[in-house]
């Protein structure tokens, strides 16, 4: 089973909570960013191609981890607004690597 990730990241005076999980039925990874319990945005990536290529569960877990890390790094770099404002619904999860 693929597990998700939860991380609190402080940037300036704001604490962001990043939650990343796999949606198995739609073959997507979704990172949701919260501030004070309120969702401020989401970033999704498809892993359908990786799933079709018979990736192991461990490899899919690594893709999930990379997406989570990408969002966390965007916060640390002060770029979370740009990341969340550029919707990419069909973006492959591997693009986060």
C-alpha positions, 0 to 999 in steps of 0.5 A: 500500500502506498502511504502519503506524506504530511509536512509542516513548513514555515516560511516567514511568519506562515506555517504551511501544511503539505499533505500528499496522497495517491488517488489509486482510482484515478492514478494521480498524486495530489498535494494539498497545501493548508494554512491555519487549517484552510486549503489554499491550493492543490497540485496534482500529477498523473502517474498513469503512465508509470502504473501502466509500465508495471512500476513497483509499489516502491517506485510509485512511492518514490514518485509520490515522495518526489512530488511532495518534496517538490511542493515543500521546496517551493514553499521553502523557496518562496515560490508556492504561489507560483506553483499553485497558480499554474494548474497542470491537471494532466502533468505527469508526476514524473515531471516533479522529479 
